[in-house]
Amino acid sequence: MKRFFHFLFLLFIAAAVAAQNGKAKYVFYFIGDGMGLNQVHGTEIYKASLNNSVGVESLLFTTFPVASFATSYSSVHRVTDSAAGGSALATGVKTKNGGLGVDSTMVTPVSSVAVWAKEAGHKVGVATSVSIDHATPAAFYAHQRDRGMMYEIALDIPKAGFDFYAGSGFLRPDKDHKKQDAPSIYPILESAGYRLVKGYNEFQEVKNKADKIILMQEEGGNPKSIPYAIDRKPGDLTLSQITEAAIEVLTKDNENGFFLMVEGGKIDWACHAGDAATVFHEVMDMDDAIRVAYNFYEKHPDETLIVVTADHETGALALSTGSMRLEPAVFKNQKVSQEGLSEALGQLRRDKKGNVSWEDLQELLKDKMGFWDEVPISAQAEQKIREAYDKSFQVETVEMVESLYARDEPVAAVSVGILSQMARLGWSNNTHTAAYIPVFAIGAGCELFTHKMDNTDLPKKIKQAAGY
């Protein structure tokens, strides 16, 4: 009997070691563009504030057993852009800012972890909340010296031959990098065997009729990006739906496993605009997409790896501006993004045929921002809004407030800024920083991510965990 129990003990140890050393058959790689440590922590503080708590309410991915951080500099820049940052996360090789899937010569192509997975016989998907030809997704399949060469980037899609691509659409489907007319990318993709699908409903109709799919928004959607989570309307394509669709395509008639990269691309956009409420909603929205992957992990816990990280931090987000106070609950009154508020202001202008009164503006801001009703504002803040009103509605030509991805009405920018001031949350700039990027992991091989890393380490560790 003693020998029998000894045998069982050895069998248990062997099984545990085998499980620990198991390969990641299914790999999820989530990248929050612009999502630094404070964007993550700020979201958790905001969630807790909604329940009148001074602590944090965890996101799903921050409960993963591995939590670490990484550096993000590019080959010659201490502060990376999304192309070089994405390329490092994809290929394990640093390049200069602007380069995609090339080394620092900007000429020599380098393969990504997605390509390694494909060569190992796995299905591969690349998905994002912004355009499919944008920097981060492109880093996994394209080889171009300049992230602005979007037409040429799109031509690299059939060359990579991945099984699933998804995003809002294509920014330059028929203009080359010199903005000259070129053959439309769509028939080129179709001739390469891709089914072009417009919207999640159409995907449900055709998912069993195609082996390779490119999922985009419904006809008429903005090709630049899917809507911000805070602006979402019924029928809008979501990052969670994209993740669900990817899993369906990548598991169909497939026993070999898959690799899927999913980017929450508009965290960065909201950070560039200094729009904290929208940032928090975008982080929560990516967390919802991660939950889709986590549900899959729960069914295949010994064969699935989920890694969550970022390409860089944007905005140098400060959680308190020096008063030792932080009041993020005021953001619950913001019903739209800064971009959405700007669109609402433009619609008000059209509805009133350019004759927008101060009282008209107040009613709009009460509805969209909670000002005066739910959010009492100071005389000084009201004066700022009044000055912005004069710049927006009392002049012939409006001077828009520009950030990297938006041109917004002055009233919108000032209103969002006032909420940040009331929350005592600050932005030191409107661009990227050299701050550490977060790393979270769960599943097969997650123990490889337990220490400080460089961004180039992540794809190499995924390769090791998956045995590509």
C-alpha positions in Angstrom: 0.0 0.0 0.0 2.9 2.3 0.9 4.4 1.7 -2.6 1.0 2.4 -4.2 0.7 5.8 -2.5 4.3 6.6 -3.4 3.5 5.8 -7.0 0.5 8.1 -6.9 2.6 10.9 -5.4 5.2 10.5 -8.2 2.4 10.5 -10.7 1.0 13.7 -9.3 4.4 15.4 -9.4 4.9 14.3 -13.0 1.5 15.6 -14.0 2.2 18.9 -12.2 5.5 19.3 -14.0 3.9 18.4 -17.3 1.2 21.0 -16.8 3.8 23.6 -15.8 5.9 22.8 -18.9 2.9 22.6 -21.2 3.0 24.5 -24.4 0.6 27.4 -25.1 -1.6 26.0 -27.9 -3.8 29.1 -27.9 -2.2 32.5 -27.5 -4.0 35.8 -26.9 -1.8 39.0 -27.1 -3.7 42.2 -26.0 -2.0 45.6 -26.6 -3.5 48.7 -25.1 -2.1 51.5 -27.3 -1.0 54.3 -25.0 -2.0 52.4 -21.9 0.5 53.1 -19.2 0.4 52.0 -15.5 -1.6 55.1 -14.5 -4.2 54.5 -17.2 -4.8 51.1 -15.8 -4.7 52.2 -12.1 -6.8 55.3 -12.9 -9.5 53.1 -14.4 -9.6 51.0 -11.3 -9.8 54.0 -9.1 -12.6 55.4 -11.3 -14.5 52.1 -11.1 -14.3 52.1 -7.3 -15.4 55.8 -7.1 -18.6 54.9 -8.8 -19.4 52.8 -5.6 -18.2 55.6 -3.3 -15.1 53.7 -2.4 -11.6 55.3 -2.0 -9.9 52.1 -3.0 -9.7 50.3 -6.4 -12.1 47.9 -8.2 -9.9 45.5 -10.2 -10.1 45.0 -13.9 -10.1 41.4 -14.9 -6.6 41.5 -16.4 -5.1 43.1 -13.3 -6.1 40.0 -11.3 -3.9 37.7 -13.5 -1.3 35.9 -11.4 1.6 37.6 -13.2 2.0 41.4 -13.2 5.2 43.1 -14.3 6.4 46.0 -16.5 8.7 46.7 -19.4 10.7 49.4 -21.1 9.6 50.7 -24.5 12.3 52.9 -26.1 13.0 52.4 -29.8 16.4 51.9 -31.4 17.3 55.6 -31.6 14.6 57.3 -29.6 14.1 57.2 -25.9 10.3 57.8 -26.5 8.8 55.3 -29.0 6.0 55.8 -31.4 3.4 53.1 -32.0 5.1 51.8 -35.1 8.5 51.1 -33.4 6.8 50.0 -30.2 4.4 47.7 -32.0 7.3 46.3 -34.1 9.3 45.5 -30.9 6.3 43.8 -29.3 5.7 41.9 -32.6 9.2 41.0 -33.7 11.5 41.2 -30.7 13.7 43.6 -32.7 14.0 47.4 -32.1 13.6 49.8 -35.0 13.4 53.5 -35.5 10.2 55.4 -35.0 8.0 55.0 -38.0 9.3 51.7 -39.1 7.1 48.6 -39.3 8.4 45.1 -39.3 11.9 46.2 -40.3 15.1 46.5 -38.3 16.8 49.8 -37.6 18.2 50.0 -41.1 14.5 50.6 -42.1 15.1 48.2 -45.0 15.7 44.7 -43.7 12.4 42.9 -42.9 12.0 41.0 -39.6 9.4 38.3 -38.9 6.8 38.7 -36.1 5.6 36.3 -33.5 2.4 36.0 -35.6 4.5 34.8 -38.6 6.3 32.3 -36.3 3.0 31.0 -35.2 1.8 30.7 -38.8 5.0 28.9 -39.8 4.4 26.5 -36.9 1.1 25.5 -38.3 -1.2 27.6 -36.2 -4.0 29.9 -37.4 -3.4 33.6 -36.9 -5.5 36.6 -36.4 -4.7 40.3 -36.1 -7.4 42.7 -34.8 -7.8 46.3 -33.6 -10.4 48.9 -32.7 -8.8 51.3 -35.3 -8.0 50.8 -39.0 -6.4 47.5 -40.0 -3.6 49.4 -41.7 -2.7 51.3 -38.5 0.7 51.0 -36.9 0.2 48.4 -34.2 -1.7 45.8 -36.2 0.5 46.4 -39.2 3.6 45.7 -37.1 2.5 42.0 -37.1 2.1 41.5 -40.8 3.8 44.4 -42.7 7.3 45.4 -43.6 7.5 49.1 -44.5 9.9 51.9 -43.7 7.1 54.4 -43.0 3.9 53.8 -41.0 2.2 56.4 -43.3 2.5 54.0 -46.3 -0.9 52.7 -45.6 -1.8 51.5 -49.1 1.5 49.5 -49.3 0.8 48.2 -45.7 -2.5 46.9 -46.9 -0.8 45.1 -49.8 1.2 43.2 -47.2 -1.9 41.5 -45.8 -2.2 38.8 -48.4 1.6 38.3 -48.4 1.4 37.4 -44.7 -1.6 35.2 -45.4 -3.1 35.3 -41.9 -6.5 33.8 -41.4 -8.4 36.7 -39.8 -8.0 40.4 -39.8 -10.4 42.9 -38.2 -10.8 46.6 -37.5 -12.7 49.6 -38.6 -11.6 49.4 -42.2 -8.8 50.8 -44.3 -7.6 54.5 -44.3 -6.2 54.6 -47.8 -7.6 51.7 -49.9 -6.9 53.2 -53.3 -4.1 55.8 -52.8 -0.4 55.0 -52.6 2.0 56.7 -50.2 2.3 59.6 -52.6 -1.5 59.9 -52.5 -1.7 59.0 -56.1 -4.5 56.8 -57.5 -3.8 53.0 -57.2 -5.8 49.8 -57.7 -8.3 49.3 -55.0 -7.1 47.0 -52.2 -10.5 45.3 -51.9 -10.5 43.2 -55.1 -6.8 42.4 -54.4 -7.8 41.0 -51.0 -10.7 39.1 -52.4 -8.6 37.5 -55.1 -6.2 36.3 -52.3 -9.1 34.4 -50.8 -10.4 36.8 -48.2 -14.1 37.3 -47.5 -14.7 41.0 -46.8 -17.3 41.2 -44.1 -19.2 44.4 -43.1 -20.4 44.3 -39.6 -21.0 41.7 -36.9 -24.4 40.7 -38.2 -23.0 39.9 -41.6 -20.2 38.0 -40.0 -22.7 35.7 -38.3 -24.3 35.0 -41.7 -21.1 34.2 -43.5 -18.7 32.8 -40.9 -19.2 29.2 -42.0 -18.9 30.0 -45.7 -15.3 31.4 -45.6 -11.9 30.2 -44.4 -10.2 33.6 -44.3 -12.1 36.7 -43.2 -11.5 40.4 -43.0 -14.1 41.9 -40.6 -14.8 45.7 -40.8 -17.6 48.0 -39.8 -20.9 48.2 -41.5 -21.2 50.3 -44.7 -21.0 54.0 -43.8 -18.9 53.5 -40.6 -15.8 55.6 -40.1 -12.8 53.8 -41.5 -10.5 55.5 -39.0 -11.9 53.6 -36.0 -14.8 52.0 -34.4 -16.6 54.4 -32.0 -15.3 55.1 -28.5 -17.0 52.9 -26.0 -18.5 56.0 -24.3 -20.1 57.0 -27.6 -21.3 53.6 -28.6 -24.7 53.1 -30.2 -26.7 49.9 -30.8 -25.3 48.1 -33.8 -21.8 49.5 -33.5 -19.0 47.0 -33.9 -17.2 46.4 -30.6 -13.8 45.0 -29.6 -15.5 42.2 -27.7 -17.4 41.2 -30.9 -14.2 41.3 -32.9 -12.5 39.0 -30.3 -15.5 36.6 -30.4 -15.4 36.6 -34.2 -11.7 35.9 -34.2 -12.0 32.9 -31.9 -14.7 31.5 -34.1 -12.7 31.8 -37.2 -9.4 30.6 -35.7 -11.0 27.5 -34.0 -13.0 26.4 -37.1 -11.7 23.1 -38.4 -8.4 23.6 -36.5 -6.7 21.3 -34.1 -3.3 23.0 -34.2 -4.1 26.1 -32.1 -3.9 29.8 -32.9 -2.3 33.1 -32.2 -4.4 36.3 -31.9 -3.3 39.9 -31.4 -6.0 42.3 -30.3 -5.3 46.1 -30.0 -7.3 48.5 -27.9 -6.2 51.3 -30.2 -8.3 54.3 -29.0 -6.9 54.4 -25.5 -4.1 56.3 -27.1 -6.4 58.6 -29.0 -8.2 59.7 -25.9 -4.9 60.2 -24.1 -3.7 62.5 -26.9 -6.9 64.5 -26.4 -6.5 64.6 -22.6 -9.9 63.0 -22.2 -9.7 61.0 -19.0 -13.3 59.7 -18.8 -13.0 58.3 -22.4 -9.6 56.7 -21.5 -11.2 54.9 -18.6 -14.1 53.6 -20.7 -11.6 52.4 -23.4 -9.6 50.5 -20.8 -12.7 48.9 -19.4 -13.8 48.1 -23.0 -10.5 46.3 -23.7 -11.0 44.5 -20.4 -14.4 43.3 -21.7 -12.6 41.9 -24.8 -10.0 40.2 -22.5 -12.9 38.6 -20.7 -13.9 37.0 -23.9 -10.4 35.5 -24.1 -10.6 34.6 -20.4 -13.8 32.6 -21.0 -11.9 30.6 -23.6 -9.0 30.2 -21.2 -11.3 28.7 -18.6 -12.2 26.0 -21.0 -8.6 25.3 -22.0 -6.6 26.4 -18.9 -3.5 24.2 -19.5 -3.2 25.2 -23.2 -4.0 28.9 -23.2 -1.8 31.9 -22.6 -3.1 35.5 -22.3 -0.6 38.4 -22.3 -1.7 42.0 -21.8 0.6 44.9 -22.4 1.0 48.3 -24.1 3.2 49.8 -26.7 3.9 53.0 -24.7 2.2 55.5 -22.3 0.6 58.6 -23.7 0.0 61.9 -21.9 2.0 61.4 -18.7 -1.3 60.9 -16.8 -1.0 62.2 -13.2 -3.4 60.7 -10.6 -3.6 63.9 -8.5 -2.4 67.4 -9.3 -0.8 68.2 -6.0 -3.6 68.6 -3.5 -3.5 65.0 -2.2 -7.1 64.7 -3.5 -8.5 62.8 -6.4 -12.2 63.0 -7.3 -12.7 60.7 -10.3 -16.4 60.2 -9.6 -17.2 63.5 -11.5 -16.4 61.7 -14.7 -19.5 59.6 -14.4 -21.4 62.7 -15.6 -19.6 62.8 -18.9 -21.8 61.0 -21.4 -19.7 61.4 -24.5 -16.1 61.6 -25.5 -14.5 65.0 -26.3 -14.9 64.0 -30.0 -18.5 63.1 -29.4 -19.2 66.4 -27.6 -17.6 68.2 -30.5 -19.9 66.4 -32.9 -22.9 67.3 -30.7 -21.8 71.0 -30.8 -21.6 70.9 -34.6 -25.1 69.4 -34.8 -26.3 72.1 -32.5 -24.8 74.7 -34.8 -26.6 73.1 -37.8 -29.9 72.8 -35.9 -29.8 76.5 -34.9 -28.5 77.5 -38.4 -25.5 79.1 -36.7 -27.5 81.1 -34.2 -26.5 79.3 -31.0 -27.3 81.2 -27.8 -25.5 80.9 -24.5 -28.6 79.2 -23.1 -28.7 76.7 -26.0 -25.1 75.8 -25.1 -25.8 75.5 -21.4 -28.6 73.0 -22.1 -26.3 70.9 -24.2 -23.6 70.8 -21.6 -26.1 70.0 -18.9 -27.1 67.0 -20.9 -23.7 65.8 -22.1 -21.4 66.8 -19.1 -23.8 67.3 -16.2 -22.6 71.0 -15.8 -24.7 73.2 -13.5 -27.1 70.4 -12.6 -25.1 67.3 -11.4 -21.7 69.1 -11.5 -21.7 72.6 -9.9 -19.0 74.6 -11.5 -17.1 77.7 -10.3 -17.5 81.1 -11.7 -14.0 80.8 -13.1 -14.8 77.5 -14.9 -18.0 79.1 -16.3 -16.0 82.0 -17.6 -13.7 79.6 -19.4 -16.7 78.0 -21.1 -18.1 81.4 -22.0 -14.8 82.4 -23.6 -14.8 79.1 -25.6 -18.4 79.8 -26.6 -17.3 83.1 -28.0 -14.5 81.4 -30.0 -16.9 78.7 -31.3 -20.1 80.6 -31.9 -19.4 84.3 -32.1 -16.8 84.2 -34.9 -17.0 83.5 -38.6 -14.2 80.9 -38.6 -13.8 78.5 -35.7 -10.2 77.7 -34.7 -10.5 74.1 -33.8 -8.4 72.4 -31.0 -6.2 69.8 -32.6 -4.7 66.6 -31.1 -3.0 63.8 -33.0 -6.3 62.1 -34.0 -8.9 64.8 -33.7 -10.0 68.4 -34.4 -12.5 69.4 -31.7 -14.6 72.4 -30.9 -13.1 74.8 -28.4 -16.1 74.3 -26.0 -15.5 70.5 -26.1 -11.9 70.7 -25.2 -12.4 73.3 -22.5 -15.3 71.3 -21.0 -13.4 68.0 -20.8 -10.4 69.9 -19.3 -12.6 71.4 -16.6 -13.8 67.9 -15.6 -10.1 66.8 -15.3 -9.4 69.8 -13.2 -12.4 69.1 -10.9 -11.2 65.5 -10.6 -7.7 66.8 -9.8 -6.3 64.6 -12.5 -3.6 66.0 -14.8 -1.8 65.6 -18.1 1.7 66.9 -18.5 1.6 66.6 -22.3 -0.4 65.4 -25.3 2.0 62.9 -26.7 4.0 59.7 -25.8 6.3 59.3 -22.9 9.1 56.9 -21.8 7.2 55.6 -18.9 7.2 51.8 -18.1 4.5 49.8 -19.8 2.5 47.2 -17.8 2.6 43.5 -18.5 0.0 41.0 -17.2 -0.2 37.3 -18.0 -2.1 34.1 -17.1 -2.0 30.6 -18.4 0.5 28.3 -20.0 4.0 29.8 -19.8 2.9 32.9 -17.8 5.8 32.4 -15.4 8.1 33.6 -18.1 6.8 37.2 -17.6 7.4 37.6 -13.9 10.2 40.1 -14.0 11.2 43.5 -15.5 11.6 43.2 -19.2 12.2 45.1 -22.4 9.4 45.3 -25.0 11.5 43.1 -27.3 11.4 40.3 -24.7 7.6 39.7 -24.9 7.4 38.1 -28.4 10.4 35.9 -27.6 8.8 34.7 -24.4 5.5 34.0 -26.2 7.5 32.1 -28.8 9.1 30.1 -26.0 5.8 29.5 -24.2 4.1 28.3 -27.4 7.0 26.3 -28.8 7.0 28.0 -32.2 
